[in-house]
Amino acid sequence: MSATKPNDSITAIFLNILQTSRFLVDEVIADGEFHRVPLADDSPNERSGTYILSLDNGVPIGGLWRGRTTSQWYLWELKSQQCMSDTEKMHRKSLIKKMNAYSVVN
């Protein structure tokens, strides 16, 4: 029997959020990079959904963006800002800045 890693639970939670939001994904890549994926209402070969998930610095944070229906990111955080260390807050701010820059370009 293999032990469940804490990150496995976090990616499972985020995967459930994506699937509930009609993202057509079977797995989550938690590397802090953007991943374009199809949405349930996309045309064939279209990928108008984007997600990002980072597990760095002890603060799981991610976002999802439905490119055709919104111009804003839905931010997902496992930890409230009030409970974050200064390093975790800097990581959060950096990821949000990255997501906002992506929105402008795409």
C-alpha positions in Angstrom: 0.0 0.0 0.0 1.4 3.4 -1.0 1.1 6.4 1.2 -0.8 9.4 0.0 1.3 12.5 -0.3 -0.2 15.9 0.8 0.3 17.3 -2.7 -1.8 14.5 -4.1 -4.8 15.7 -2.1 -4.2 19.3 -3.2 -4.1 18.4 -6.9 -7.2 16.2 -6.4 -9.1 19.2 -4.9 -7.9 21.5 -7.7 -8.8 18.9 -10.4 -12.3 18.7 -8.9 -12.6 22.5 -9.1 -11.5 22.4 -12.8 -13.9 19.6 -13.7 -16.8 21.3 -11.9 -16.0 24.4 -13.9 -16.3 22.4 -17.1 -12.6 22.1 -17.9 -11.9 18.9 -19.7 -8.9 17.6 -17.8 -8.0 14.2 -16.2 -5.0 15.4 -14.4 -3.4 18.6 -13.0 0.2 19.6 -13.6 1.3 21.6 -10.5 4.4 23.3 -11.9 3.5 27.0 -11.7 3.1 27.2 -15.5 0.1 27.9 -17.6 -1.8 25.0 -19.2 -4.3 25.5 -22.0 -7.0 22.9 -22.0 -10.4 22.5 -23.7 -13.7 23.5 -22.0 -16.9 21.4 -22.3 -18.4 24.1 -24.6 -15.4 24.5 -26.9 -15.4 23.6 -30.5 -13.2 20.6 -31.5 -9.5 21.4 -31.2 -10.2 24.6 -29.3 -8.5 25.2 -25.9 -10.0 28.3 -24.4 -9.5 27.2 -20.8 -6.3 27.9 -18.9 -5.2 26.9 -15.4 -2.1 27.3 -13.3 -1.3 25.6 -10.0 1.8 26.2 -7.9 2.7 24.2 -4.8 6.0 26.2 -4.1 6.9 27.8 -0.9 4.4 25.8 1.1 1.4 27.8 -0.2 -0.8 26.0 -2.7 -2.2 28.7 -5.0 -3.8 28.4 -8.5 -6.1 30.0 -10.9 -8.4 29.2 -13.7 -9.5 31.3 -16.7 -12.3 30.7 -19.1 -10.9 32.6 -22.0 -14.1 33.0 -24.1 -16.5 33.8 -21.2 -14.4 36.0 -18.8 -11.5 38.3 -18.8 -10.7 37.6 -15.2 -8.9 34.8 -13.3 -10.7 32.8 -10.6 -8.0 32.7 -7.9 -7.9 29.5 -5.7 -5.9 29.5 -2.4 -5.7 26.8 0.2 -4.5 29.1 2.9 -5.9 32.5 3.8 -3.6 35.6 3.5 -3.8 36.2 7.2 -2.1 32.9 7.9 0.7 33.3 5.3 4.3 34.2 6.1 5.9 37.1 4.3 7.6 34.7 1.9 4.3 33.0 1.1 2.7 36.4 0.5 5.5 37.4 -1.9 5.0 34.1 -3.8 1.2 34.7 -3.9 1.8 38.3 -5.3 4.2 37.0 -7.9 1.8 34.3 -9.1 -1.1 36.8 -9.3 1.1 39.2 -11.3 2.0 36.4 -13.7 -1.7 35.5 -14.1 -2.6 39.2 -14.8 0.1 39.5 -17.4 -1.2 36.3 -19.1 -4.7 37.8 -19.3 -3.4 40.9 -21.1 -1.5 38.9 -23.7 -4.2 36.2 -24.4 
